[in-house]
Amino acid sequence: MILLSDRPLLEKIYSGFFEREYPADFAIIVLWLVASFAAIYLKILSETIVREVLALPIILFIPGYCIIIALFPKEGDISLNERIIGSVGLSSVLFSLVGLGLYITQGVIPFDTIVISLIFFSLVIINIAYIRRAFLPYDSRFRVSFAAITGSIRKKVIPAENSRIDHLINITLALVILLAIITTMYVIATPKSGERFSEFYVLGENRTATNYPHQIIVGQNYPIYVGVGNHEFRNMAYSIETWMVQTEFDNVTNTSHIVTMNAKDHLSFVLEQNETRLIPYNVSVDKTGYDRVEFLLFNESIPGLDVTGSDRINASYRDLHIRIIVEEPELEDQSSEETTETTEVTP
């Protein structure tokens, strides 16, 4: 009998991949990853609870399990309990690292992007794990025995020596735990409608809520960032309008009213649920007199251009403004001294 370790390399690969059935745990993981990918991009599934149900194991278990079976492909390397605990722990770490990386690079943590990243990571690692397992003798490979696991759970939940009352209590507890898990997943996937809102904020040059431009010189640019976040539980079409405003204070009524309001810029875009966009913007003015930059956020309805002033601000979905002082650029006095060279001519 020729052992797998004594065969040539190509024969090892063929034997490991094609002479035995595909491992059940590998098949389940690959099918789950493909189904999760489809649930994100198929519109018929992306707006249902199926998307969250399929994504939850990818966040909590599957990536870590792929790492564990790649590191320990041999039966007896570690126990089944250690594999499960290690899978959950590594998956939590990976989820945090991917989220942190996206926040550092993009400034946002989109849920779908994290799940897609974990799906591709798991597919790469599970192929490495399959190659490592394929090079081991068949009898020494780690395999998940679902029949043994089911039997073990059944013995713990319904021990043969217990009475019917004990059996009924154990079954009831198991159903309560299952119901609690399903309820938790439903709550995560279906938040209260009262929590629907849109984020709208302005950040300074260093992407913090400080260092806003205050004293502005005509013709110069002052960088800021305008942020919009969609938490309306559906795709939203947004529009941002920038207006240059001049106000006047009325000492009699002790209020300010708009004297001039001129349109500056307009931007429209669509955000998916839980998507946030940070938009770089340069504040600039072409003349003095303005004392406020107004940012208006509209969702799906934008009033006509005949609606201006305070009426347009009130018609917006969200509004923000920055107080400014506009100054003319300083003129540099350029003086040139004429140097006259005199040449003395001696007759």
C-alpha positions in Angstrom: 0.0 0.0 0.0 1.4 3.4 -1.0 0.9 6.2 1.4 -0.2 9.6 0.3 3.1 11.1 1.6 5.0 8.7 -0.7 3.3 9.6 -3.9 4.5 12.2 -6.4 3.3 15.8 -6.1 0.8 15.7 -8.9 -0.6 12.4 -7.7 -1.0 13.8 -4.2 -2.9 16.8 -5.6 -5.2 14.6 -7.7 -5.8 12.1 -4.9 -6.4 14.9 -2.3 -8.9 16.8 -4.4 -10.7 14.2 -6.5 -10.5 10.7 -5.0 -12.6 11.6 -1.9 -15.9 13.4 -1.4 -15.8 17.2 -0.8 -15.8 17.9 3.0 -19.3 18.8 4.3 -18.1 21.7 6.3 -16.3 23.2 3.3 -19.4 22.8 1.1 -21.7 24.5 3.7 -19.3 27.4 4.1 -18.8 28.0 0.4 -22.6 27.8 -0.3 -23.3 30.2 2.6 -20.7 32.7 1.4 -22.2 32.6 -2.1 -25.7 33.0 -0.8 -24.6 36.0 1.4 -23.0 37.7 -1.6 -26.1 37.2 -3.6 -28.3 38.5 -0.8 -26.4 41.8 -0.8 -26.5 42.5 -4.5 -29.9 41.0 -5.5 -32.5 43.6 -4.9 -35.2 41.0 -4.1 -33.1 39.9 -1.0 -31.1 43.0 -0.1 -34.1 44.8 1.4 -35.3 41.8 3.5 -34.2 40.2 6.7 -32.5 37.4 4.7 -29.5 39.7 4.1 -28.9 40.2 7.8 -29.5 36.5 8.7 -27.0 35.3 6.1 -24.5 38.0 7.1 -24.5 37.3 10.9 -22.5 34.0 10.7 -20.0 35.7 8.4 -19.4 38.3 11.1 -19.4 36.0 14.1 -18.0 32.6 13.0 -17.1 31.7 9.4 -13.8 33.8 8.8 -12.4 32.5 12.1 -13.4 28.9 11.3 -11.6 29.2 7.9 -8.4 30.3 9.7 -8.7 27.5 12.3 -9.1 24.7 9.7 -6.2 26.2 7.7 -3.9 26.3 10.7 -5.1 22.9 12.2 -6.1 20.7 9.3 -5.3 17.4 11.1 -7.6 15.5 13.4 -6.6 15.9 17.0 -4.6 19.1 16.6 -7.1 20.8 18.9 -10.4 19.9 20.3 -13.8 20.7 18.8 -14.6 23.2 21.6 -11.2 24.9 21.0 -12.0 25.2 17.3 -15.4 26.8 18.0 -14.1 29.2 20.6 -11.2 30.1 18.4 -13.5 30.7 15.4 -15.7 33.1 17.3 -12.7 35.0 18.7 -10.9 35.3 15.4 -14.0 36.4 13.6 -14.7 39.1 16.1 -11.1 40.4 15.7 -11.3 40.3 11.9 -14.6 42.2 11.9 -13.1 44.9 14.1 -9.9 45.2 12.0 -11.8 45.4 8.7 -14.1 48.0 10.2 -11.2 50.0 11.5 -9.3 49.8 8.2 -12.4 51.1 6.3 -12.9 53.9 8.8 -9.2 55.0 8.4 -9.2 54.8 4.6 -12.7 56.0 3.8 -13.9 57.7 7.0 -17.0 55.5 7.1 -17.9 51.9 8.1 -20.4 50.6 5.6 -22.0 47.3 6.7 -22.1 45.7 3.2 -18.5 46.5 2.4 -17.4 44.8 5.6 -19.4 41.7 4.8 -18.1 41.6 1.2 -14.5 41.9 2.5 -15.0 39.1 5.0 -16.6 36.9 2.2 -13.6 37.2 -0.1 -11.2 36.8 2.8 -13.0 33.6 3.8 -13.0 32.2 0.2 -9.2 32.7 0.0 -8.5 31.1 3.4 -10.8 28.2 2.9 -9.0 27.3 -0.4 -5.7 27.4 1.5 -7.3 25.1 4.1 -8.5 22.7 1.5 -5.1 22.4 -0.1 -3.5 21.8 3.3 -6.1 19.2 4.2 -5.7 17.5 0.8 -2.1 16.7 1.4 -2.8 14.8 4.6 -3.7 11.1 4.6 -7.5 10.8 4.4 -7.9 9.1 7.8 -5.9 11.8 9.6 -7.9 14.8 8.2 -10.1 16.8 10.5 -13.8 16.2 9.5 -17.0 17.5 11.1 -19.3 14.6 11.9 -22.7 16.3 11.9 -24.4 13.0 13.0 -22.1 12.8 16.0 -22.8 16.4 16.9 -26.5 16.0 16.5 -26.4 12.9 18.7 -24.4 14.6 21.3 -26.8 17.5 21.5 -29.7 15.1 21.7 -28.1 13.2 24.5 -27.5 16.4 26.5 -30.9 17.9 25.8 -32.9 14.7 26.2 -30.9 12.2 28.4 -32.3 8.7 28.3 -32.3 8.5 32.2 -34.4 11.6 32.7 -38.2 11.5 33.1 -40.7 12.8 30.7 -41.1 16.0 32.7 -37.3 16.6 32.5 -37.4 16.0 28.7 -40.2 18.5 28.4 -38.3 21.1 30.4 -35.1 20.6 28.3 -37.0 20.9 25.0 -38.8 24.0 26.2 -35.5 25.6 27.2 -34.0 24.8 23.9 -37.0 26.3 22.1 -36.8 29.4 24.3 -33.1 29.9 23.4 -33.8 29.4 19.7 -36.7 31.9 19.9 -34.4 34.4 21.7 -31.8 34.1 18.9 -34.4 34.6 16.2 -35.9 37.6 18.0 -32.5 39.2 18.5 -31.7 38.8 14.8 -35.1 40.3 13.9 -34.5 43.3 16.2 -31.1 43.9 14.6 -32.4 43.6 11.1 -35.6 45.6 11.7 -34.9 48.7 13.9 -37.8 50.9 15.1 -39.1 53.3 12.5 -38.8 56.1 15.0 -35.0 55.9 14.7 -34.9 56.9 11.0 -32.8 60.0 10.4 -30.2 61.6 8.1 -26.9 62.9 9.3 -25.8 66.3 8.1 -22.7 68.0 9.4 -19.7 70.2 8.5 -16.1 69.5 9.5 -13.1 71.8 9.3 -10.0 71.3 7.3 -8.6 68.6 9.6 -11.9 66.6 9.5 -12.9 67.6 13.0 -15.6 70.0 14.3 -13.0 72.7 14.7 -11.0 75.2 12.6 -13.9 76.4 10.5 -13.0 79.3 8.1 -14.0 82.6 9.8 -12.1 85.5 8.2 -12.3 85.0 4.5 -10.5 86.9 1.8 -12.2 87.4 -1.6 -11.0 85.0 -4.2 -9.3 82.5 -1.9 -10.3 78.9 -1.2 -10.9 77.5 2.3 -11.3 73.7 2.5 -13.9 72.1 4.6 -15.9 68.8 4.5 -19.6 68.3 4.3 -20.9 64.9 5.6 -24.2 63.1 4.9 -25.3 59.8 6.4 -28.3 57.8 5.4 -30.1 56.0 8.3 -33.6 56.1 6.7 -33.7 52.3 6.1 -33.9 52.7 2.4 -31.9 54.3 -0.5 -32.1 58.1 -0.4 -31.6 60.7 -3.1 -30.0 63.8 -1.5 -29.1 67.3 -2.8 -26.9 69.8 -1.2 -27.2 73.5 -2.0 -24.7 76.1 -1.0 -25.9 79.7 -0.6 -24.0 82.9 0.1 -26.0 85.0 2.6 -26.0 88.6 3.8 -28.0 89.3 6.9 -29.0 92.4 8.8 -29.8 92.8 12.5 -32.9 94.6 13.5 -32.5 96.4 16.8 -36.2 96.9 17.2 -37.2 93.2 16.9 -33.8 92.0 18.1 -33.7 89.5 15.2 -31.7 89.0 12.0 -33.3 88.9 8.6 -31.8 88.0 5.2 -30.9 90.8 2.9 -29.2 88.9 0.1 -29.1 85.2 -0.7 -27.2 84.0 -3.8 -26.8 80.4 -5.0 -23.3 79.1 -5.0 -23.1 75.4 -5.7 -25.4 72.3 -6.1 -24.6 68.6 -5.7 -27.0 65.6 -6.0 -26.2 61.9 -5.1 -27.8 58.7 -3.9 -26.8 56.9 -0.6 -27.7 53.4 0.4 -28.9 52.5 3.8 -26.2 53.1 6.5 -23.9 54.7 3.9 -22.1 57.9 4.8 -20.3 60.2 2.4 -17.8 62.9 3.3 -17.6 65.5 0.6 -14.6 67.9 0.3 -15.7 71.5 -0.4 -13.9 74.8 -0.9 -15.5 77.9 0.7 -14.9 80.9 -1.5 -16.6 84.3 -2.1 -16.3 86.7 -5.0 -17.3 89.9 -3.2 -17.6 91.4 0.3 -20.8 91.8 2.2 -21.6 88.2 2.9 -21.6 87.1 6.5 -22.9 83.5 6.3 -22.5 80.4 4.2 -25.7 78.4 4.2 -25.7 74.6 3.5 -29.2 73.2 2.7 -29.9 69.4 2.5 -32.9 68.2 0.5 -34.0 64.6 0.2 -36.5 63.8 -2.5 -38.3 67.1 -3.0 -36.6 70.3 -4.0 -38.6 73.6 -4.2 -38.4 75.7 -7.3 -35.9 78.6 -7.7 -38.8 81.0 -6.9 -38.6 79.9 -3.3 -35.7 81.9 -1.7 -34.6 83.3 1.5 -35.9 82.0 4.8 -38.7 80.1 3.0 -36.1 78.0 1.2 -34.1 77.3 4.4 -37.3 76.3 6.1 -38.2 74.0 3.1 -34.9 72.1 3.4 -34.7 68.7 5.1 -31.6 69.9 7.1 -29.7 73.2 7.2 -26.3 74.3 8.5 -24.4 77.5 8.3 -21.0 79.0 9.0 -20.5 82.6 10.1 -17.9 84.4 8.1 -16.2 87.8 7.8 -15.2 88.7 4.2 -12.3 91.0 3.5 -10.8 92.4 0.4 -7.3 91.2 -0.5 -4.5 93.5 0.6 -2.8 95.4 -2.2 0.9 95.3 -2.1 2.5 98.6 -2.9 5.1 98.0 -5.4 7.7 100.7 -5.5 10.7 100.7 -7.7 13.6 102.9 -7.3 15.1 104.2 -10.4 18.9 104.2 -10.4 20.4 106.8 -12.6 24.0 106.4 -13.5 25.7 109.5 -14.4 28.8 109.4 -16.4 31.1 112.3 -16.1 32.5 113.2 -19.5 35.7 115.2 -19.5 36.1 117.4 -22.5 
